Amino acid sequence: MSDVMPDRGKIIAVTGKGGTGKTVISTLFVRFLSEVDVPLAIDADPASSLPAALGIEVKRTIGDLREEIARPSAIPFDESMPTDMMLEKKIGELLINTPDFSLLTMGRSEGPGCYCLINDILRHAIDRFSKRFETVVIDCEAGLEHLSRRTMRDVDTLVVVSDPTMRGVKTAGVIKEISDQLEISFDQIYLILNKATDEDRAFFEDKIKEIGIELAGVVPQDENVKAFDRVGKPLIDLPADSPAVLAVREIMEKMKLIGG
């Protein structure tokens, strides 16, 4: 084994069709990784569901920083400091640190225009802060936005979450196809079939093979997730014997993200 340390931590991105349960999977990834180290969780979805799932209240986001940059009078810049260092400092002020994990939230843009600047800031944040953490978990926006804008260009492990529907699996295939076309390579790419049964696994297994993604495992429908969501309880606090928690632990062991 080489004694040379990597210049950044392992980056894990979780993506997929909307409504498949990406945030549940991302939350449980953070939970198990925090047993080993202090991971960085990045909510890269403008819907901003990850903070609540982690039990965190966010007051400022990358979207807020974008608005401040768009109004130069609102944010004092030190002209003696290089722009990239100043930007890194401002992004660092958005980090929420807990004993178990740190969190950075993309948020929404309140002003007119596209998300180009927010995505640029997010890409800069991933580049810079992945050097400070052993692992980074990114809860991506549903669809192909971050792939098409190459925000996810340095991801080590891409996890595509699908529900047990043909639409979900086809979306996973499109994500794989687009990443190939854009020449975005991953060390590992897996599909997790969420809210599914063993019968669903048997039905979709061959179809998943056809799209060229390895099936990491199946996460069953979990009534505890429904109950927690109903009252707004953080999903990171799901019981240790909850079906989704047990399944995700097994999947992460298979993917060698945590030890067995």
N, C-alpha and C positions, 0 to 999 in steps of 0.2 A: 504494500500500500504506500502511496506517495505521501511524503510529509508536507507537500505543498498544499496550503489551505486555499479553497476557492475564494475569489475576490468578492463574492456575494452569496447570500443565502439561497436556499431552494425556493423557487416561486411556483405556487400551485394556483391555477386559475379554474374556477368552477363556472360553467356556462350551460346553456341549453335553452329550450323553448320556454316562454313565459308560463308560469303556473305549474312547473314540474317539481318545485321544491328545492331550488338551488340554494336558497338561504338556509334551509334546515340542514342541508348537507354541509354548507360552508361553516355554519355554527358548530356542528359536531366535529368538523375537522379542527377548528380552533380549540375546542374543548380538549380533544385528545392530544394535540400538539403541545398544549400548555402544560400537560403532565410531564413533558420532556424538557421544554424550554419556554421562553416567552416569545410567542410568534407575533407577527404584525398582521392584523386583519385589515383589509382594504375593502370598503363598500364602494364598488365602482358602478353601482346601479343608481340612477337618479331617483328611483323610488325609495331608496334609503331604508330598506327593511332590516338590514343586518344589525344596526345599533340596538334596536328594540329586542331583537332575538338574543343579543349578547347582554341585555340588561343595562345598556348605556344610553344616557341622554346626551345628545350632541347639540352644541350651541353654535359652532362655526364649522363650515365645510369648505371644500375646494371651490364650490360654487360661490360662496361668499367672498373668497379671495379673488376670484375672477371679477366680481363686481367692483371690488376695491381697486384692482389693477385697471379696470375700465374707467375708473374715476380717479385719476392720479392724485387729486387733492385729498382723497380720503386715506391715502396710505403714504407715510413718509419713507422715502428711499434714501439710503446713505450713499451718496455719490462716490465715496471712497471705497465702497465694497463692490466687487464684481456682481453683475446681475444674477448669475446663476447661484452665487453664494447667498445673495439677499433672498432669492426665491426659495432656496432650500431652508433658510432661516424662517421665512414666513410659513412654509408648509409645516415645518417642525412645530410651530405654535399651534397648529391644528390637531396635532397628535394628542390622543387621550391615552394615558398610560395607567394600567392597573397592574397589580402584582402578577396576574396570570397572562395578560396579553396587552398589546397596544392596538389602537384603532384609528384609522384615517378614513374620512367619509367624503365621497365625491360631491353629493348633494346636487341641487338643481341650480340652474342659472336663472336669476330673477329678471334680468334684462333681455332685450331683444338679441337676435342673432343665434348662430349655431353653437354647438358644444366644442368647437375646434380648440378654443383656448383652454377650456376645462380639461379636455383630453390631453393637450400638450403638458399642462401642469401635472396631470395624473401620471403621464409617462415619465416626466422628470422625477416625480415622487417615487415611482417604482424603481427607477434607475438608481436613485440616491439611497433610499432607505433600505433597499434589499441588501446593501452592504453592511447594515447595522444589525440585521436580524438573521437568525439561523434559518427561519422559515417565514414565508409570506403567503397568506391565503387571500385570494382576490375573488370576491363575490361579484361576478360580471353582470352587466346589463343583459337582459334577454335578447337573443338574436345575434347578429353578426357585427354590431357597431364597433366593438373593441378590436375585432380581428381586422375589419376593413380599414380602420384607422391605424392599425399596427401598434395599438397600445399594448397588446399582449406579445410583443415580439420576442421577449426574453424568457418566456415561460418554460419551466422544466417539465411540469406535469399538467396536462390539460384534462380536466374531468368534465365530461358532458353528461348532464343529468336529463333523463327522459322519463316521462310517465309511460305507462303501458298502453300507448296508442301508436298507430302507424305514423301520425303526424309528428309525434315526438321523436321517433326513431329516424324518420326522414330528415327532420331538422338537424339531428346529430350527423347524418350523412352529409348534409350541405355544409355544416361547420367544418367537417374534415376536408371536404372538397375545396372550400374557399381557402383554408389554411395551406393546402397543397399548392393551389394556384398562386398564392401570395408568397410561396416558399418560406412559410413560417414553420420551423421544425420544432418538435417537442421531443424530449427524452422519452416521455411516456404519454400516451393518450388512452384514456379509459372511458367507458360508458357505465353509468350507474342507473339501473332501472328502479325508479322510486315509486312508492305507493303501489307495489306490485305483489303478485302471488307466485308460487312455484309454477302454476299453470301458465301465467304470463311469461315467465322465464322460458319455459319449454316452447311457447309459441314464437317468441321473438329472437331466440338465441341464434338461429341460422341467419335471420335478417340482419342482425347486428354484425355477424361475421362478414356478411356481404359488403357492408359499408367500410370495412377495414379498421374497426375499432374493437379493442378487447373489452369484453364484458367483465367489469370488476366485481359485480355482485348485484344482489337485489335487496332493496330496503322495503320492508312490508308497510302496508297502511298501519298507522299507529294512532290509536285513539288518544294517547297522551298528548301527541302533537296537536290534535284538534282541540283538546281541553285547554291546553296552555294558550293556544292562539285565541280561543274564545274569550278568555279573561285578560289577555295581554301579558301573560307571565313569560319571562325570558326562557327561550328554548334551550339555552345552555344549561339550565337547571333541570332538564328532564331526568327522571329517575334512572339510576345506573342499569336497572333491569328492563328499561323500556325497549320494545322491539326495535325501534329505529336506532337507538344508541348501540345496542348489541350488534346490529347488522353493520353499522358504519365502522365500529371498531374492527370487526372481522375484515371488512373491505380495506381499511387502511393498513392492516397487517399484511394482507395479500399484496398491496401496492408498495409495501416496504417503507411506508411513511412513518410507521411506529413499529416498535418491536412486538413480537408475539408474547 
